[in-house]
Amino acid sequence: MKKGKLIVFSAPSGSGKTTIVRHLLGLPELNLEFSISATSRPPRGVESHGDDYHFMSVQEFKQHIRNDDFIEWEEVYPDMFYGTLKSEVDAIRETGKHVIFDIDVSGGLRIKRKFPEDTIAIFVKPPSIDELKKRLKNRSTESEEKIAMRIAKASAELATAPLFDVIVENSDLELAKQLSYTLVSDFIKTGHIPHKS
């Protein structure tokens, strides 16, 4: 059986990448399975272990780093780690399914560097920083301070957009979903990675 391909979606928080990834996961013809990230942060709201994230303590996370269990990992904020477990990705690929990632920018680029031929890296770009701020506030899940931290990070993340294979601007969600579908479907069928114009 051919190993599945890797589909990376990265973006600043609030760009809509999770909504797009969920939409694609709901399309059986794409044969996608979500790569559940590991994190040392506590669950938010209704998040549950093994569905949204593999939640672990900072100590557990650091032990996995020492064991070289991650394809990529990052300390996003002090003692707040995120990472992709090798075992998670290998298990999905072995079944012939394609792995879809909803992952931060540096993690997405690390996966692309590790598996350049097997990965399409898609950057979801918000229409503007102001729109991003509005979306984060509307979520009502985080404090003003956290939102300010995310906005500061977003500016740096937006600067990395040209390093991705393709940029999808999410000013119209339906159009962004359609374009993402076309990109992913073509890549799965042909292995073709669009060249940046």
C-alpha positions as CSV (number, residue, x, y, z in Angstrom):
1,M,0.0,0.0,0.0
2,K,1.2,3.5,-0.8
3,K,1.9,5.6,2.2
4,G,-0.4,8.6,2.6
5,K,0.6,12.2,1.9
6,L,1.0,15.1,4.3
7,I,-1.3,18.2,4.0
8,V,-0.2,21.1,6.2
9,F,-2.5,24.0,7.0
10,S,-0.8,26.8,9.0
11,A,-1.9,30.3,9.8
12,P,-2.0,32.9,12.6
13,S,-4.7,32.1,15.2
14,G,-8.1,33.2,14.1
15,S,-7.4,33.0,10.3
16,G,-10.0,30.2,9.8
17,K,-7.6,27.3,9.2
18,T,-9.4,25.1,11.7
19,T,-12.7,25.7,10.0
20,I,-11.2,24.8,6.6
21,V,-9.5,21.7,7.9
22,R,-12.7,20.5,9.5
23,H,-14.5,21.1,6.2
24,L,-12.0,19.0,4.3
25,L,-12.1,16.2,6.9
26,G,-15.8,15.9,6.3
27,L,-15.2,15.0,2.6
28,P,-14.7,11.2,2.4
29,E,-13.3,11.2,-1.1
30,L,-10.2,13.0,0.2
31,N,-9.4,10.0,2.5
32,L,-8.0,12.4,5.2
33,E,-7.2,11.8,8.9
34,F,-6.4,14.5,11.3
35,S,-3.0,14.5,13.0
36,I,-3.8,15.2,16.7
37,S,-1.0,17.4,18.2
38,A,0.4,16.9,21.6
39,T,0.4,19.9,23.9
40,S,1.4,20.8,27.5
41,R,-1.3,23.4,27.8
42,P,-4.5,22.6,29.7
43,P,-7.7,21.8,27.8
44,R,-9.9,24.8,26.8
45,G,-13.7,24.7,27.0
46,V,-15.0,21.3,25.8
47,E,-11.7,20.0,24.5
48,S,-10.9,16.4,25.3
49,H,-7.8,14.3,25.4
50,G,-7.2,12.2,22.3
51,D,-9.9,14.1,20.3
52,D,-8.6,17.6,20.2
53,Y,-5.1,17.2,21.5
54,H,-2.9,14.7,23.4
55,F,-2.7,16.6,26.6
56,M,0.4,16.0,28.7
57,S,2.3,17.7,31.5
58,V,5.4,19.8,30.8
59,Q,7.5,17.0,32.3
60,E,5.9,14.3,30.0
61,F,6.4,16.5,27.0
62,K,10.0,17.1,27.8
63,Q,10.5,13.4,28.2
64,H,9.1,12.8,24.7
65,I,11.5,15.4,23.3
66,R,14.4,13.6,25.0
67,N,13.2,10.3,23.4
68,D,13.1,12.0,20.0
69,D,9.4,11.0,19.7
70,F,8.3,14.2,17.7
71,I,8.5,15.0,14.0
72,E,8.4,18.6,15.2
73,W,7.8,20.5,18.4
74,E,7.9,24.0,19.7
75,E,7.7,25.9,22.9
76,V,5.2,28.5,21.8
77,Y,5.1,30.4,25.1
78,P,7.1,29.6,28.2
79,D,6.3,26.0,29.3
80,M,3.5,25.8,26.6
81,F,4.7,23.1,24.2
82,Y,3.1,21.8,21.0
83,G,4.3,18.9,18.9
84,T,3.6,16.2,16.4
85,L,4.2,12.7,17.5
86,K,5.9,10.4,14.9
87,S,3.8,7.5,16.1
88,E,0.6,9.4,15.3
89,V,1.7,10.3,11.8
90,D,3.2,6.9,10.9
91,A,0.1,5.0,12.1
92,I,-2.2,7.1,9.8
93,R,0.2,6.9,6.8
94,E,0.5,3.2,7.1
95,T,-3.2,2.8,6.5
96,G,-2.9,4.7,3.2
97,K,-4.8,7.7,4.5
98,H,-3.5,11.2,4.1
99,V,-2.5,13.2,7.2
100,I,-3.9,16.7,7.5
101,F,-2.3,19.1,10.0
102,D,-3.8,22.2,11.6
103,I,-0.5,23.5,12.9
104,D,1.4,26.6,13.8
105,V,3.6,28.2,11.1
106,S,7.0,27.0,12.3
107,G,5.8,23.4,12.8
108,G,4.2,23.4,9.4
109,L,7.5,24.5,7.8
110,R,9.5,21.9,9.7
111,I,7.2,19.1,8.4
112,K,7.6,20.5,4.9
113,R,11.4,20.4,5.3
114,K,11.4,16.9,6.6
115,F,9.1,15.5,3.9
116,P,9.5,17.9,0.9
117,E,8.1,15.5,-1.7
118,D,5.2,14.1,0.4
119,T,3.9,17.4,1.8
120,I,1.9,20.4,0.5
121,A,2.2,23.3,2.9
122,I,-0.8,25.8,2.7
123,F,-0.8,29.1,4.5
124,V,-4.2,30.6,5.3
125,K,-4.0,34.3,5.3
126,P,-6.5,36.5,7.1
127,P,-7.7,39.6,5.1
128,S,-6.1,41.9,7.7
129,I,-4.7,42.1,11.2
130,D,-7.8,44.1,12.2
131,E,-10.1,41.4,11.0
132,L,-8.0,38.9,12.9
133,K,-8.3,40.9,16.1
134,K,-12.1,41.0,15.6
135,R,-12.3,37.2,15.0
136,L,-10.2,36.5,18.2
137,K,-12.4,38.8,20.3
138,N,-15.6,37.2,18.9
139,R,-14.4,33.7,20.1
140,S,-14.6,35.0,23.7
141,T,-12.2,32.2,24.8
142,E,-9.2,34.3,25.8
143,S,-8.3,37.3,27.8
144,E,-7.3,40.7,26.2
145,E,-3.7,40.0,27.2
146,K,-3.7,36.6,25.4
147,I,-5.3,38.2,22.3
148,A,-2.6,40.9,22.3
149,M,0.0,38.1,22.5
150,R,-1.6,36.3,19.5
151,I,-1.8,39.5,17.4
152,A,1.9,40.3,18.1
153,K,2.7,36.7,17.0
154,A,0.5,37.0,13.9
155,S,2.5,39.8,12.4
156,A,5.7,37.6,12.5
157,E,3.8,34.6,11.2
158,L,2.4,36.6,8.3
159,A,5.9,37.3,7.2
160,T,6.5,33.6,6.7
161,A,3.7,33.2,4.2
162,P,6.0,33.2,1.2
163,L,7.9,30.2,2.5
164,F,4.7,28.0,2.0
165,D,3.8,26.3,-1.2
166,V,0.6,28.2,-1.6
167,I,-1.3,31.0,0.2
168,V,-5.1,30.9,0.5
169,E,-6.6,34.2,1.5
170,N,-9.6,33.8,3.7
171,S,-11.7,36.9,3.1
172,D,-14.6,34.7,1.8
173,L,-14.8,31.4,3.7
174,E,-16.7,29.5,1.0
175,L,-14.1,30.5,-1.6
176,A,-11.2,29.6,0.7
177,K,-12.8,26.2,1.3
178,Q,-13.3,25.6,-2.4
179,L,-9.7,26.6,-3.2
180,S,-8.3,24.5,-0.4
181,Y,-10.3,21.5,-1.7
182,T,-8.9,21.9,-5.2
183,L,-5.3,22.2,-4.0
184,V,-5.6,19.2,-1.7
185,S,-7.5,17.0,-4.2
186,D,-4.9,17.8,-7.0
187,F,-2.0,17.1,-4.7
188,I,-3.4,13.7,-3.6
189,K,-4.2,12.6,-7.1
190,T,-1.1,13.9,-8.9
191,G,1.5,14.8,-6.2
192,H,1.6,18.2,-7.9
193,I,2.6,21.1,-5.7
194,P,1.6,24.5,-7.3
195,H,4.5,26.8,-7.9
196,K,4.2,30.3,-6.5
197,S,3.5,32.9,-9.1
